Structures are given as C-alpha cells and as structure tokens.
Amino acid sequence: MAIICGEHLGREVDGKRILEDISLEVSEGEVVAIVGPSGSGKSSLLRLLNRLDEPTSGTVYFEGKDYRTLAPAELRRRVGMVMQTAFLFPGTVAENIRFGPAQRDEPLSEQAIGSLLAQVGLEGFAARDVHNLSGGEAQRVALARALANSPAVLLMDEPTSALDEDSKLGIESLISAVVASHRLTCVIVTHDLQQAGRMAGRVALLSSGRLVRTGLTREVLGAERQS
C-alpha cells in the first residue's frame, strides 16, 4: 500500500520548468532514494512531498487523502524532513527537540528527550548549546527533532553531504537503524549512487526535471553504471 503518492507533479518558477509530470508511489516501510545529476530536480521533488513548495500541476496523496485537504502543519508533522544542513534553533539540544510537540501543546518529558537522544547516539546532550555541536552531532539532533513529531514518513535531503567521510558513514548507519526501528517510510535525496545502494531498496532517477527510471536499486544503478 502506498503511504505517499505523487501524481503528475509539475512545478514552474518564473516561467522555468523545474519538474514535469512526475508520478511516484512510496509504499509503507519502504526506503526510496531519489538520484540524478545536479539540477535534475531532486530536492524540488522532495519539497513537494510535504508542501514546502506547491506543485503547479498534479498533487500528492498521503495515506490515501489529497494532501491539500490537510492542514500544512499536520502534514509536515506526519511527513517530517531533515535538510542537507541542520538548521537548529538557538538554545539547547532539548529545546530544539521539544519545539514540534510544544506547538501542539504536547510537552516532552526529560525522559522522552533522553530516549530520543539515546536513539541518535547523543546520550547526555540535552543541556548542550547547539552552537557547540559538530556537524555530525547537529545532524543527529535534527533527526531526533524530526522523530519527536512521530512522523510516518521521513524525507531526507542530502543528509550527509556536508559531513566528512567518517561522519557520513555513521549518519548513514544511524538513519538506517532508526528507520528500521521506527518502521518509517523514508525518501532520501542523494547525489551519491553508492550511498543509494547502501540505504535504499528502490531508486527513482531524475533527469532534467523528469522521472526517467524507477526500480530496484541494483537494477537502476546497474543500468546507470553501464550507460
């Protein structure tokens, strides 16, 4: 069953076509990687999936409902997103993690925050100021902050591209473990085909704003390497 489904999605900005006629289904519990060359529309497609940007044609269905019928705040709680760079709010790690639930008058206990931090390998970090975090630590906090909203789908836009190789592999392993333990559906944008091969069961390949191929990771990446 598709938990999130884009149908004939298109987007234009100032008369320039960014995406054209993209249809993509992602099943519950699936990890899908969106790959393609720079400028192919990968991040633009990801942003359409939780209405950070609006499609100029087509729509997205989340759990069978046209997402335009859902309040944007509720949609983004259920379809969480982790950006390429961890944009954390000034203050402590705990304050960042509490933010989303606090908007719904659902205060998180210290125990709940501690549990989330343990899941991302940051035990004891609750009182740390975010300005004192490394890039890898900040990305882990961003992941914990997304998890605090109990999402059904996690969107990830190049979550390791700003990290060194060791941090990158650590975040990859962490994401895979968290996705599995929470039984999340995950859509990850990456320019790294090897990363897509390690993390995703299925791949969607974009080129010039169009979806040119989807399929099992080994099949799509194998065809790309031969082309």
N, CA and C of each residue as an Amber inpcrd file, in Angstrom:
protein
   681
   0.8440000  -1.2030000   0.0000000   0.0000000   0.0000000   0.0000000
   0.8760000   1.2470000   0.0000000   0.5710000   2.1930000  -0.9050000
   1.3350000   3.4400000  -0.9860000   0.9210000   4.3540000   0.1650000
   1.8920000   4.7700000   0.9620000   1.5880000   5.7130000   2.0380000
   1.6580000   7.1450000   1.5280000   2.5270000   7.3630000   0.5320000
   2.6110000   8.6930000  -0.0830000   2.7890000   8.4970000  -1.5790000
   2.0360000   9.2940000  -2.3420000   1.9570000   9.0660000  -3.7880000
   1.8340000  10.4020000  -4.5050000   2.8140000  10.7240000  -5.3260000
   2.7340000  11.9090000  -6.1670000   2.1540000  11.5340000  -7.5230000
   1.1970000  12.3150000  -7.9930000   0.5590000  12.0330000  -9.2740000
   0.7070000  13.2290000 -10.2030000   1.4300000  13.0150000 -11.3080000
   1.5950000  14.0050000 -12.3780000   2.0730000  15.3540000 -11.8400000
   3.0590000  15.2880000 -10.9520000   3.5630000  16.5030000 -10.3250000
   4.3800000  17.3470000 -11.2950000   4.1310000  18.6260000 -11.2490000
   4.9380000  19.5670000 -12.0140000   5.1510000  20.8320000 -11.2050000
   6.2380000  21.5150000 -11.4860000   6.4870000  22.7980000 -10.8110000
   7.2300000  23.7280000 -11.7610000   6.7300000  24.9550000 -11.8340000
   7.3870000  26.0080000 -12.5940000   7.6550000  27.1920000 -11.6800000
   8.7880000  27.8270000 -11.8900000   9.1510000  29.0290000 -11.1370000
   9.5810000  30.0930000 -12.1330000   8.8690000  31.2310000 -12.1160000
   9.1670000  32.3480000 -13.0360000   9.2320000  31.8640000 -14.4790000
   8.2920000  31.0000000 -14.8490000   8.2120000  30.5040000 -16.2140000
   9.1950000  29.4010000 -16.5600000  10.0470000  29.0270000 -15.6080000
  11.0130000  27.9630000 -15.8530000  10.4890000  26.6490000 -15.2970000
  10.5010000  25.6160000 -16.1320000  10.0280000  24.3050000 -15.7030000
  11.0890000  23.6290000 -14.8380000  10.7120000  23.2970000 -13.6110000
  11.6100000  22.6220000 -12.6810000  11.3460000  21.1180000 -12.6730000
  10.0670000  20.7530000 -12.6660000   9.6440000  19.3460000 -12.6740000
   8.4810000  19.2100000 -13.6380000   8.4070000  18.0400000 -14.2820000
   7.3330000  17.8310000 -15.2540000   6.7780000  16.4150000 -15.1520000
   5.4900000  16.3210000 -14.8780000   4.7070000  15.0850000 -14.9720000
   5.3590000  13.9060000 -14.2530000   5.6380000  14.1010000 -12.9670000
   6.2770000  13.0390000 -12.1780000   5.2330000  12.3220000 -11.3320000
   5.1590000  11.0170000 -11.4870000   4.3020000  10.1730000 -10.6620000
   5.1770000   9.1560000  -9.9530000   5.0380000   9.1090000  -8.6290000
   5.8930000   8.2410000  -7.8220000   5.1300000   7.7750000  -6.5950000
   5.0800000   6.4630000  -6.3890000   4.4560000   5.8920000  -5.2040000
   5.5350000   5.3460000  -4.2740000   5.3330000   5.5540000  -2.9720000
   6.2410000   5.0040000  -1.9740000   5.3930000   4.2040000  -0.9850000
   5.7090000   2.9360000  -0.8530000   4.9230000   2.0500000  -0.0030000
   5.3340000   2.1790000   1.4550000   4.4310000   1.8120000   2.3270000
   4.6920000   1.8670000   3.7570000   5.9100000   1.0140000   4.1140000
   6.8360000   1.6000000   4.8690000   8.0310000   0.8980000   5.2960000
   9.1410000   0.8350000   4.2710000   8.9450000   1.4370000   3.1170000
   9.9290000   1.3870000   2.0390000  10.9490000   2.5160000   2.1830000
  12.1810000   2.2630000   1.7280000  13.1990000   3.3090000   1.6280000
  13.5060000   3.5140000   0.1510000  13.2260000   4.7090000  -0.3360000
  13.4170000   5.0520000  -1.7430000  14.4420000   6.1730000  -1.8340000
  15.3990000   6.0290000  -2.7210000  16.3860000   7.0820000  -2.9750000
  16.0320000   7.7910000  -4.2750000  16.0820000   9.1200000  -4.2530000
  15.9270000   9.9250000  -5.4640000  17.3160000  10.3760000  -5.8830000
  17.7210000   9.9700000  -7.0740000  19.0680000  10.2640000  -7.5520000
  18.9820000  10.9720000  -8.8990000  20.1170000  11.5070000  -9.3190000
  20.1880000  12.1890000 -10.6020000  21.2540000  13.2670000 -10.5500000
  21.6080000  13.8100000 -11.6980000  22.6580000  14.8310000 -11.7440000
  22.2120000  16.1170000 -11.0610000  23.1790000  16.9760000 -10.7570000
  22.8930000  18.2740000 -10.1590000  21.9430000  19.0490000 -11.0670000
  20.9150000  19.6420000 -10.4700000  19.9600000  20.4150000 -11.2470000
  18.8370000  19.6020000 -11.8630000  18.7690000  18.3130000 -11.5330000
  17.7420000  17.4580000 -12.1470000  16.3880000  17.5920000 -11.4730000
  16.3310000  18.2540000 -10.3040000  15.0560000  18.4640000  -9.6370000
  14.8190000  17.5870000  -8.4230000  15.8770000  16.9470000  -7.9340000
  15.7210000  16.0070000  -6.8090000  15.1460000  16.6930000  -5.5640000
  15.8030000  17.7550000  -5.1230000  15.3500000  18.4460000  -3.9170000
  13.9960000  19.1070000  -4.1430000  13.7570000  19.5990000  -5.3360000
  12.4580000  20.2150000  -5.6410000  11.3340000  19.1970000  -5.5030000
  11.5680000  17.9840000  -5.9690000  10.5590000  16.9390000  -5.8240000
  10.3250000  16.6170000  -4.3540000  11.3950000  16.5200000  -3.5850000
  11.2550000  16.1990000  -2.1660000  10.4220000  17.2670000  -1.4550000
  10.6570000  18.5320000  -1.7840000   9.9490000  19.6240000  -1.1270000
   8.4580000  19.6270000  -1.4740000   8.1070000  19.0910000  -2.6220000
   6.6870000  18.9950000  -2.9720000   5.9670000  17.9630000  -2.1180000
   6.7010000  16.9630000  -1.6410000   6.0470000  15.8460000  -0.9530000
   5.4540000  16.2330000   0.3930000   5.9360000  17.3320000   1.0070000
   5.2550000  17.7950000   2.2270000   4.8630000  19.2700000   2.1420000
   4.7280000  19.7560000   0.9200000   4.2080000  21.0970000   0.6250000
   5.0840000  22.2230000   1.1600000   6.3900000  21.9750000   1.2690000
   7.2810000  23.1080000   1.4930000   7.2580000  24.0040000   0.2620000
   7.0610000  23.4210000  -0.8990000   6.7610000  24.1350000  -2.1310000
   5.4390000  23.5910000  -2.6690000   4.7570000  24.3900000  -3.4690000
   3.4700000  23.9780000  -4.0300000   3.6540000  23.4950000  -5.4750000
   3.0490000  22.3600000  -5.8180000   3.0820000  21.9440000  -7.2240000
   2.2350000  22.8840000  -8.0750000   2.6670000  23.1260000  -9.2840000
   1.8500000  23.9070000 -10.2150000   0.9570000  23.0010000 -11.0480000
   1.1920000  21.7020000 -10.9780000   0.2760000  20.7290000 -11.5720000
   0.3890000  19.4350000 -10.7830000  -0.6890000  18.6520000 -10.8090000
  -0.7120000  17.3960000 -10.0770000  -0.8810000  17.6070000  -8.5830000
  -0.8360000  16.5150000  -7.8470000  -0.9640000  16.5960000  -6.3860000
  -0.3100000  15.3790000  -5.7430000  -0.3250000  15.3670000  -4.4160000
   0.2360000  14.2700000  -3.6340000  -0.8660000  13.7080000  -2.7490000
  -0.9030000  12.3900000  -2.6470000  -1.8240000  11.7160000  -1.7370000
  -1.0140000  11.1250000  -0.5810000  -1.4450000  11.4600000   0.6220000
  -0.8190000  10.9170000   1.8270000  -1.8550000  10.0800000   2.5560000
  -1.5310000   8.8080000   2.7490000  -2.4530000   7.8510000   3.3680000
  -3.8170000   7.9000000   2.6960000  -3.7830000   8.0250000   1.3600000
  -5.0000000   7.9710000   0.5560000  -5.7630000   9.2700000   0.4270000
  -5.3120000  10.3450000   1.0890000  -6.0100000  11.6260000   1.0390000
  -5.1780000  12.6470000   0.2720000  -5.8580000  13.4280000  -0.5610000
  -5.1910000  14.5460000  -1.2270000  -4.6210000  15.4630000  -0.1480000
  -3.3250000  15.6960000  -0.1960000  -2.7060000  16.4170000   0.9100000
  -3.1220000  17.8720000   0.9960000  -3.8250000  18.3700000  -0.0230000
  -4.3420000  19.7420000   0.0470000  -5.5240000  19.8450000   1.0040000
  -6.0770000  18.7010000   1.4230000  -7.1700000  18.7130000   2.4020000
  -6.6530000  18.7150000   3.8380000  -5.3360000  18.5800000   4.0210000
  -4.7440000  18.5210000   5.3510000  -4.1200000  19.8600000   5.7180000
  -4.1940000  20.2200000   6.9850000  -3.5040000  21.4280000   7.4450000
  -2.0080000  21.2460000   7.2280000  -1.3140000  22.2360000   6.6530000
   0.1180000  22.0800000   6.3850000   0.9300000  21.6730000   7.6080000
   0.6090000  22.2200000   8.7740000   1.3710000  21.8730000   9.9760000
   1.2020000  20.3940000  10.3220000  -0.0170000  19.8750000  10.1810000
  -0.2540000  18.4650000  10.4700000   0.4380000  17.5840000   9.4280000
   0.3750000  17.9900000   8.1510000   1.0570000  17.2340000   7.1020000
   2.5520000  17.1500000   7.3910000   3.1590000  18.2620000   7.7660000
   4.6190000  18.2790000   7.9780000   5.0200000  17.5750000   9.2620000
   4.0820000  17.4430000  10.1910000   4.3590000  16.6110000  11.3620000
   4.4080000  15.1440000  10.9590000   3.4750000  14.7260000  10.1040000
   3.3840000  13.3300000   9.6980000   4.3900000  12.9820000   8.6060000
   4.7740000  13.9760000   7.8240000   5.7850000  13.7940000   6.7740000
   6.9500000  14.7090000   7.1300000   7.8310000  14.2070000   8.0040000
   8.9320000  15.0060000   8.5250000  10.0590000  15.1600000   7.5150000
  10.9200000  16.1310000   7.7740000  12.0110000  16.3960000   6.8330000
  13.2880000  16.7620000   7.5710000  14.4010000  16.1970000   7.1020000
  15.7410000  16.5430000   7.5840000  16.5080000  17.1130000   6.4000000
  17.0040000  18.3260000   6.5740000  17.6520000  19.0440000   5.4740000
  19.1310000  18.6620000   5.3410000  19.7130000  19.1580000   4.2690000
  21.1310000  18.9440000   3.9930000  21.9910000  19.5210000   5.1130000
  21.6420000  20.7040000   5.5680000  22.3190000  21.3420000   6.6980000
  21.3360000  21.4020000   7.8620000  21.8010000  21.0380000   9.0480000
  20.9250000  21.0120000  10.2160000  20.6400000  22.4380000  10.6790000
  19.4620000  22.9490000  10.3520000  19.0780000  24.2950000  10.7850000
  18.4490000  24.1890000  12.1730000  19.2730000  24.3230000  13.1990000
  18.7930000  24.2290000  14.5690000  18.4960000  25.6150000  15.1140000
  17.5220000  25.6760000  16.0270000  17.1860000  26.9440000  16.6610000
  18.2190000  27.2720000  17.7330000  18.5080000  28.5440000  17.9640000
  19.4160000  28.8910000  19.0620000  18.8780000  28.3530000  20.3860000
  19.7890000  27.8780000  21.2280000  19.3950000  27.3340000  22.5070000
  19.9800000  25.9550000  22.7190000  19.3440000  25.1830000  23.5590000
  19.8690000  23.8630000  23.8880000  19.3260000  22.7890000  22.9500000
  19.9680000  21.6440000  23.0180000  19.5020000  20.4810000  22.2630000
  18.0800000  20.1220000  22.6820000  17.8190000  20.1020000  23.9830000
  16.4800000  19.7540000  24.4800000  15.4190000  20.7130000  23.9620000
  15.7370000  22.0090000  23.9240000  14.7690000  22.9970000  23.4320000
  14.4340000  22.7570000  21.9740000  15.4130000  22.3510000  21.1900000
  15.1540000  22.0340000  19.7880000  14.2400000  20.8240000  19.6530000
  14.4740000  19.8160000  20.4450000  13.6860000  18.5850000  20.3350000
  12.2490000  18.8140000  20.8150000  12.0880000  19.6800000  21.8090000
  10.7500000  19.9550000  22.3410000   9.8930000  20.7920000  21.3900000
  10.5090000  21.4710000  20.4390000   9.8150000  22.5060000  19.6860000
   8.5400000  22.0080000  19.0050000   8.6370000  20.9450000  18.2070000
   7.4790000  20.4810000  17.4560000   6.3130000  20.0840000  18.3410000
   6.5230000  19.1770000  19.2880000   5.4220000  18.8090000  20.1820000
   4.8470000  20.0020000  20.9500000   5.6990000  20.9770000  21.3010000
   5.2100000  22.1430000  22.0430000   4.2070000  22.9520000  21.2280000
   4.3460000  22.9480000  19.9030000   3.3930000  23.6660000  19.0540000
   2.0050000  23.0550000  19.1320000   1.9450000  21.8050000  19.5650000
   0.6510000  21.1140000  19.7000000   0.2650000  20.9600000  21.1780000
   0.9150000  21.7130000  22.0370000   0.6660000  21.6150000  23.4840000
   0.8650000  20.1890000  23.9900000   1.9270000  19.5520000  23.4960000
   2.2760000  18.2000000  23.9280000   3.6990000  18.2220000  24.4740000
   3.8640000  18.6620000  25.7100000   5.2280000  18.7870000  26.2690000
   5.9240000  17.4420000  26.3610000   7.2140000  17.4410000  26.0080000
   8.0210000  16.2350000  26.1100000   8.7110000  16.1940000  27.4660000
   8.6680000  15.0620000  28.1110000   9.3500000  14.9010000  29.3880000
  10.8540000  14.7800000  29.1660000  11.6070000  14.9850000  30.2360000
  13.0570000  14.7880000  30.1480000  13.3840000  13.3420000  29.7640000
  12.5660000  12.4230000  30.2440000  12.7870000  11.0190000  29.9110000
  12.5920000  10.7750000  28.4270000  11.5520000  11.3790000  27.8370000
  11.3010000  11.2190000  26.4050000  12.4350000  11.8200000  25.5850000
  12.9190000  12.9880000  26.0090000  14.0440000  13.6140000  25.3050000
  15.2830000  12.7410000  25.4190000  15.5290000  12.2100000  26.6010000
  16.6750000  11.3260000  26.7860000  16.5910000  10.0950000  25.9090000
  15.3790000   9.5570000  25.7680000  15.2010000   8.3810000  24.9120000
  15.4940000   8.7100000  23.4560000  15.0010000   9.8500000  22.9840000
  15.2680000  10.2560000  21.6030000  16.7570000  10.4720000  21.3700000
  17.4260000  11.1120000  22.3290000  18.8600000  11.3460000  22.1740000
  19.6440000  10.0410000  22.1980000  19.2000000   9.0890000  23.0020000
  19.8650000   7.7860000  23.0180000  19.7320000   7.0940000  21.6670000
  18.5790000   7.2560000  21.0220000  18.3570000   6.6190000  19.7290000
  19.2830000   7.1590000  18.6480000  19.7020000   8.4200000  18.7990000
  20.5930000   9.0010000  17.7910000  22.0350000   9.0860000  18.2890000
  22.3350000   8.3970000  19.3940000  23.7080000   8.3110000  19.8710000
  24.2270000   9.5560000  20.5500000  23.3290000  10.3130000  21.1770000
  23.7390000  11.5570000  21.8500000  23.2870000  11.5800000  23.3140000
  23.5100000  10.4840000  24.0040000  23.1600000  10.4350000  25.4120000
  23.8650000  11.5700000  26.1660000  23.1280000  12.2460000  27.0510000
  23.7250000  13.2890000  27.8730000  23.8710000  14.6360000  27.1940000
  23.3020000  14.8030000  25.9980000  23.4680000  16.0500000  25.2410000
  22.3310000  17.0440000  25.4490000  21.3370000  16.7240000  26.2650000
  20.1340000  17.5520000  26.3460000  20.4330000  19.0090000  26.6710000
  21.3720000  19.2490000  27.5710000  21.6550000  20.6190000  28.0140000
  22.7060000  21.3230000  27.1550000  23.2590000  20.6410000  26.1720000
  24.2920000  21.2640000  25.3320000  23.7010000  22.4090000  24.5050000
  24.4870000  23.4570000  24.3440000  24.1070000  24.5300000  23.4350000
  24.3890000  24.0650000  22.0100000  23.4480000  24.3060000  21.1100000
  23.6040000  23.7870000  19.7480000  24.7940000  24.4040000  19.0230000
  25.2330000  25.5810000  19.4740000  26.3850000  26.2220000  18.8210000
  27.6830000  25.4570000  19.0830000  27.6660000  24.5660000  20.0550000
  28.8740000  23.8160000  20.3980000  28.8790000  22.4030000  19.8080000
  27.9930000  22.1340000  18.8620000  27.9110000  20.8050000  18.2580000
  28.7330000  20.7300000  16.9840000  29.2790000  19.5550000  16.7110000
  29.9170000  19.3120000  15.4160000  28.8250000  19.1470000  14.3650000
  29.2320000  19.0940000  13.0910000  28.2590000  18.9100000  12.0120000
  27.4910000  17.6070000  12.1460000  28.2080000  16.5390000  12.4730000
  27.5510000  15.2480000  12.6330000  26.6010000  15.2310000  13.8150000
  27.0070000  15.8810000  14.9200000  26.1310000  15.9460000  16.0960000
  24.8750000  16.7580000  15.7970000  25.0540000  17.8780000  15.0790000
  23.9040000  18.7080000  14.7330000  22.9150000  17.9360000  13.8610000
  23.4340000  17.1380000  12.9410000  22.5380000  16.3640000  12.0790000
  21.7910000  15.3040000  12.8830000  22.4270000  14.7580000  13.9000000
  21.7490000  13.7980000  14.7720000  20.6440000  14.4790000  15.5740000
  20.8870000  15.6970000  16.0320000  19.8450000  16.4410000  16.7360000
  18.6750000  16.7330000  15.7900000  18.9800000  17.1020000  14.5510000
  17.9150000  17.3590000  13.5750000  17.0610000  16.1080000  13.3660000
  17.7070000  14.9520000  13.3480000  16.9630000  13.7010000  13.2020000
  16.0870000  13.4460000  14.4300000  16.6490000  13.6520000  15.6300000
  15.8690000  13.4700000  16.8570000  14.6890000  14.4370000  16.8970000
  14.9030000  15.6550000  16.4360000  13.8210000  16.6500000  16.4160000
  12.6930000  16.2090000  15.4860000  13.0520000  15.6330000  14.3430000
  12.0310000  15.1110000  13.4370000  11.2910000  13.9330000  14.0670000
  12.0190000  13.0480000  14.7280000  11.4050000  11.8730000  15.3510000
  10.4600000  12.2610000  16.4890000  10.7220000  13.3810000  17.1380000
   9.8780000  13.8270000  18.2450000   8.4430000  14.0740000  17.8080000
   8.2370000  14.3090000  16.5160000   6.8990000  14.5430000  15.9890000
   6.1770000  13.2490000  15.6070000   6.8200000  12.1060000  15.8110000
   6.2260000  10.7990000  15.4650000   5.7610000  10.7560000  14.0080000
   6.6540000  11.0150000  13.0640000   6.2450000  11.0110000  11.6540000
   5.9830000   9.5980000  11.1500000   5.2040000   9.5170000  10.0780000
   5.0120000   8.2500000   9.3800000   6.0030000   8.1410000   8.2230000
   6.3700000   9.2940000   7.6610000   7.3020000   9.3640000   6.5330000
   8.4160000  10.3310000   6.8990000   9.6390000   9.9620000   6.5630000
  10.7920000  10.8220000   6.8020000  11.4430000  11.1530000   5.4630000
  11.4830000  12.4390000   5.1440000  12.1420000  12.9280000   3.9350000
  13.5210000  13.4290000   4.3140000  14.5260000  13.0590000   3.5340000
  15.9000000  13.4480000   3.8640000  16.5810000  14.0020000   2.6130000
  17.0170000  15.2490000   2.7040000  17.6180000  15.9200000   1.5560000
  19.1300000  15.9870000   1.7330000  19.8370000  15.0750000   1.0830000
  21.3060000  15.0380000   1.1330000  21.8080000  15.1450000   2.5840000
  21.3560000  14.2700000   3.4690000  21.6450000  14.4620000   4.9020000
  23.0960000  14.2930000   5.2960000  23.9400000  13.7720000   4.3990000
  25.3460000  13.5700000   4.7650000  26.3140000  14.3590000   3.8950000
  25.8080000  15.1640000   2.9760000  26.7120000  15.7910000   2.0000000
  27.6320000  16.8230000   2.6230000  27.2470000  17.3840000   3.7870000
  28.0900000  18.3990000   4.4340000  29.0650000  17.7870000   5.4350000
  29.1320000  16.4540000   5.5080000  29.9240000  15.7820000   6.5320000
  31.1680000  15.1360000   5.9480000  32.1740000  14.9020000   6.8090000
  33.3450000  14.1510000   6.3630000  32.9770000  12.6790000   6.2430000
  33.8840000  11.8910000   5.6750000  33.5550000  10.5070000   5.3310000
  33.1770000   9.6690000   6.5510000  33.9180000   9.8250000   7.6390000
  33.6020000   9.0330000   8.8320000  32.2340000   9.4000000   9.3890000
  31.9550000  10.7040000   9.4890000  30.6530000  11.1520000   9.9890000
  29.5390000  10.7130000   9.0480000  29.8220000  10.7630000   7.7510000
  28.8320000  10.3760000   6.7540000  28.4020000   8.9340000   6.9320000
  29.3460000   8.0340000   7.0730000  29.0100000   6.6160000   7.2320000
  28.2900000   6.3760000   8.5550000  28.6760000   7.1250000   9.5920000
  27.9990000   6.9860000  10.8790000  26.5470000   7.4280000  10.8030000
  26.2850000   8.5490000  10.1250000  24.9100000   9.0340000   9.9770000
  24.0950000   8.0820000   9.1100000  24.7170000   7.5530000   8.0630000
  24.0300000   6.5480000   7.2220000  23.5500000   5.3750000   8.0580000
  24.4540000   4.8100000   8.8480000  24.1050000   3.6580000   9.6890000
  23.0180000   4.0260000  10.6880000  23.1410000   5.2260000  11.2670000
  22.1470000   5.6830000  12.2300000  20.7710000   5.8000000  11.5810000
  20.7070000   6.4410000  10.4150000  19.4250000   6.6170000   9.7260000
  18.7950000   5.2620000   9.4270000  19.5960000   4.3460000   8.9070000
  19.0660000   3.0160000   8.5810000  18.5180000   2.3190000   9.8170000
  19.2390000   2.4360000  10.9420000  18.7870000   1.7950000  12.1780000
  17.5150000   2.4400000  12.7080000  17.4450000   3.7710000  12.6670000
  16.2680000   4.4800000  13.1730000  15.0500000   4.1940000  12.3010000
  15.2380000   4.2130000  10.9940000  14.1340000   3.9230000  10.0780000
  13.5830000   2.5230000  10.3310000  14.4920000   1.5680000  10.5190000
  14.0570000   0.1880000  10.7640000  13.3470000   0.0630000  12.1110000
  13.9130000   0.6770000  13.1540000  13.3380000   0.5030000  14.4880000
  11.9800000   1.1910000  14.6240000  11.7910000   2.3080000  13.9160000
  10.5170000   3.0270000  13.9760000   9.5570000   2.5950000  12.8630000
  10.0250000   1.7010000  12.0080000   9.2250000   1.2270000  10.8640000
   8.7450000   2.4030000  10.0180000   9.6750000   3.3180000   9.7630000
   9.3550000   4.5070000   8.9900000   9.4350000   4.2320000   7.4990000
   8.6770000   5.0030000   6.7690000   8.8550000   5.1150000   5.3260000
   9.8450000   6.2530000   5.1020000  10.8000000   6.0790000   4.2050000
  11.8570000   7.0770000   4.0460000  12.1050000   7.3570000   2.5660000
  12.1850000   8.6380000   2.2430000  12.5860000   9.0750000   0.9020000
  13.8220000   9.9320000   1.0760000  14.9080000   9.5200000   0.4560000
  16.1880000  10.2070000   0.6390000  16.7310000  10.6860000  -0.7050000
  17.0520000  11.9680000  -0.7760000  17.7200000  12.5340000  -1.9450000
  19.2170000  12.4150000  -1.7330000  19.9140000  11.8890000  -2.7250000
  21.3670000  11.7960000  -2.6480000  21.9750000  11.8720000  -4.0420000
  23.1350000  12.5150000  -4.1210000  23.8880000  12.5230000  -5.3770000
  24.8580000  11.3450000  -5.4280000  24.9680000  10.6270000  -4.3050000
  25.9560000   9.5580000  -4.1320000  25.3030000   8.2090000  -4.4520000
  25.6200000   7.6460000  -5.6000000  24.9920000   6.3880000  -6.0020000
  25.3690000   5.2400000  -5.0680000  26.5800000   5.2810000  -4.5290000
  26.9690000   4.2400000  -3.5750000  26.1280000   4.3290000  -2.3080000
  25.8520000   5.5420000  -1.8690000  25.0020000   5.7250000  -0.7010000
  23.5910000   5.1980000  -0.9880000  23.0680000   5.5080000  -2.1550000
  21.7540000   4.9910000  -2.5320000  21.7490000   3.4630000  -2.4970000
  22.8310000   2.8730000  -2.9610000  22.9360000   1.4200000  -2.9560000
  22.9740000   0.8330000  -1.5620000  23.5870000   1.5550000  -0.6320000
  23.6700000   1.0630000   0.7460000  22.3670000   1.2320000   1.5160000
  21.5990000   2.2700000   1.1910000  20.4880000   2.6370000   2.0530000
  19.1020000   2.2900000   1.5140000  18.9390000   2.2630000   0.2030000
  17.5900000   2.1960000  -0.3760000  17.3060000   0.8630000  -1.0540000
  16.0660000   0.4580000  -0.9650000  15.6350000  -0.7420000  -1.6710000
  15.1860000  -0.4500000  -3.0910000  14.7940000   0.8210000  -3.3190000
  14.3250000   1.2140000  -4.6490000  14.8440000   2.6050000  -4.9570000
  15.0320000   2.8840000  -6.2420000  15.6150000   4.1480000  -6.6840000
  14.7180000   4.7880000  -7.7380000  14.5930000   6.1210000  -7.6480000
  13.9420000   6.9170000  -8.6860000  14.9900000   7.8350000  -9.2870000
  15.1970000   7.7320000 -10.5910000  16.2240000   8.5050000 -11.2850000
  15.5800000   9.6670000 -12.0310000  16.0460000  10.8950000 -11.7140000
  15.5590000  12.0940000 -12.3890000  16.6020000  12.6160000 -13.3630000
  16.1080000  13.2510000 -14.4110000  16.9890000  13.9410000 -15.3550000
  16.2050000  15.0960000 -15.9560000  16.7540000  16.2980000 -15.8510000
  16.1240000  17.4980000 -16.4110000  14.6730000  17.6470000 -15.9880000
  14.3980000  17.3590000 -14.7090000  13.0700000  17.5670000 -14.1740000
  12.0610000  16.4870000 -14.4900000  12.5100000  15.3930000 -15.0950000
  11.5920000  14.2960000 -15.4210000  12.0740000  13.0040000 -14.7640000
  11.1100000  12.1530000 -14.4420000  11.4170000  10.8430000 -13.8840000
  11.6810000   9.8970000 -15.0440000  12.9230000   9.4190000 -15.1490000
  13.2920000   8.6140000 -16.3150000  13.3560000   7.1160000 -16.0110000
  13.4740000   6.7650000 -14.7390000  13.5320000   5.3360000 -14.4210000
  13.2590000   5.1370000 -12.9370000  12.4990000   4.1040000 -12.6080000
  12.3580000   3.6740000 -11.2200000  12.4950000   2.1550000 -11.1960000
  12.9290000   1.6470000 -10.0780000  13.0540000   0.1960000  -9.9490000
  13.9020000  -0.1770000  -8.7630000  14.1560000  -1.4750000  -8.6350000
  15.0220000  -1.9420000  -7.5680000  16.3910000  -1.2850000  -7.6880000
  16.9810000  -0.9920000  -6.5570000  18.2420000  -0.2510000  -6.5360000
  19.2990000  -0.8910000  -7.4200000  19.4870000  -2.1960000  -7.2870000
  20.5530000  -2.8530000  -8.0540000  20.3060000  -2.7550000  -9.5630000
  19.0360000  -2.7730000  -9.9680000  18.7240000  -2.7150000 -11.3900000
  18.9540000  -1.3200000 -11.9570000  18.4540000  -0.3000000 -11.2530000
  18.5950000   1.0690000 -11.7510000  20.0490000   1.5100000 -11.7230000
  20.7370000   1.2560000 -10.6260000  22.1390000   1.6760000 -10.5230000
  23.0130000   0.8700000 -11.4640000  22.6960000  -0.3880000 -11.6650000
  23.4400000  -1.1980000 -12.6200000  23.3140000  -0.6620000 -14.0230000
  22.0840000  -0.2380000 -14.3980000  21.8750000   0.3300000 -15.7240000
  22.6050000   1.6530000 -15.8780000  22.6310000   2.4520000 -14.7990000
  23.3360000   3.7240000 -14.8410000  24.8450000   3.5340000 -15.0370000
  25.4060000   2.5520000 -14.3690000  26.8450000   2.3280000 -14.4750000
  27.2340000   1.8230000 -15.8690000  26.3030000   1.1670000 -16.5330000
  26.5890000   0.6420000 -17.8650000  26.3570000   1.6720000 -18.9630000
  25.5790000   2.7410000 -18.6310000  25.2370000   3.7230000 -19.6500000
  26.3620000   4.7290000 -19.8680000
